[in-house]
Amino acid sequence: MEILKGKKILLGITGGIAAYKSCELVRLWQKAGADVMAVMTPAAVNFITPLTLASLTGREVLTDTFAASNTGIDHIRAARWADLAVIAPATANTIAKIACGIADNLLTSAVLASRAPLVVAPAMNCAMYENAATQNNLRILKERGIALVGPDSGYQACGDIGRGRMSEPAEIFRQTASMLIASGQNRRMVITAGPTEEPIDPVRCITNRSSGKMGYALAQAAAVRGWKVKLVSGPVSLPDPVGVETVRIRTASEMLEHAWREARDAECFIGCAAVADFKPSSVSESKIKKTANDGFKLSLTQNPDIIKTVAALDNLFTVGFAAETDDLLVYARHKLQSKNLDMIIANDVSSPLTGFNSDDNEATIIYRNGRETPVPKMSKEDLALRIIDAINCELAETAALSESEENGRQ
Ligand SMILES: Cc1cc2nc3c(=O)[nH]c(=O)nc-3n(C[C@H](O)[C@H](O)[C@H](O)COP(=O)(O)O)c2cc1C
């Protein structure tokens, strides 16, 4: 499926062992319809030949700022051409140069001259990665909004075991594809987060232990990936995500009202809030007094089903969450069907390491067509990016499919 048709990617390759993996990355982008131009540092040509990359990309590979064939502006031409620049692998040396704004070869010059978003996939020995200089340089890159992919941990070519291995090409492809799909578009997403509070009287309420962390991480990840995000949040103690329009509500009815209104103009809705299933049938206007020994009975009424109501809207990609303690996948598959969702994120909230209040989570992404992708334990921020990327790819595939069906009819 050509989800990246028409997208132009500048691939920078530096002098690291992982350079051979760049070929696989080029193939993944091309299979998705992207046009790739490779730029290599002088060190990189010791690891992989420009001929290999020229054959794969079908384009001249730029390696030398002062080559006789260079009209003198190759680095500017490459910089202006790209929709996205990706350096994979990125050596400690090149990362340091970018952090300092050094432009002493064609790749570093092109990166400095480019206004395109930049993605860096570090790849180096674990001691080089842990070195304070490298860590400081990576922090500078991050602060400038440069996206880092990886590195992974594991066995390294030099025999060491540790963090520094370049992320697998499939992972770099997934993240870069998502950035390209979302970039420059005014697409709207609505996300609900946190618990709801159902008042019993002016001082008491029914609520739950949802911290809102997952929903807030999703809102931030969607904004990072270029979505225009409206976050409808129950009472939590988190700050508003940057670049996200956040509205704070208390009850399930208020959440439904806002979510429904906003979702009508949106392309995607994620129901991540832990909505109270029931509310008190009536709310006392004054504080209910403690009575002697005769107990207290509370009558409850069912709350509206927010996600099912919103999922009934036409042309809205709807994502739900199944937070369970038992029979997680069975329940999640049933919820996907019964609420007419496009995707559901199944997560086990029984473990203190991945549940409501923790910083980590692990999940299984279940698609409408029955496909299931387990996601191992990771921070809620990383899981949020995975989920947004999965949504972006799914939406792009659907759009590409309907375009090719349309072309077939003409
Ligand atoms: C066999 C070999 C493997 C290397 N692998 C890496 C690597 O994976 N990561 C890294 O940062 N440097 C690695 N280096 C060192 C870089 O090639 C060196 O720092 C070089 O100056 C990088 O230049 P560049 O950043 O302009 O490509 C390696 C060197 C050799 C000889």
The ligand as an ORCA input file, in Angstrom:
! r2SCAN-3c Opt
* xyz 0 1
  C      34.733     -0.588     11.965
  C      34.249      0.712     12.523
  C      32.974      0.803     13.021
  C      32.500      2.001     13.561
  N      31.220      2.049     14.028
  C      30.770      3.202     14.581
  C      29.447      3.275     15.070
  O      28.667      2.324     14.989
  N      29.055      4.436     15.631
  C      29.874      5.515     15.725
  O      29.448      6.524     16.279
  N      31.125      5.477     15.236
  C      31.595      4.350     14.670
  N      32.864      4.310     14.166
  C      33.688      5.538     14.217
  C      33.262      6.498     13.095
  O      33.379      5.880     11.821
  C      34.092      7.758     13.171
  O      33.792      8.452     14.364
  C      33.893      8.667     11.992
  O      34.660      9.836     12.149
  C      32.442      9.053     11.818
  O      32.326      9.988     10.789
  P      30.907     10.528     10.295
  O      30.133     10.864     11.498
  O      31.234     11.738      9.494
  O      30.291      9.480      9.459
  C      33.353      3.124     13.610
  C      34.635      3.044     13.080
  C      35.077      1.849     12.562
  C      36.469      1.778     11.988
*
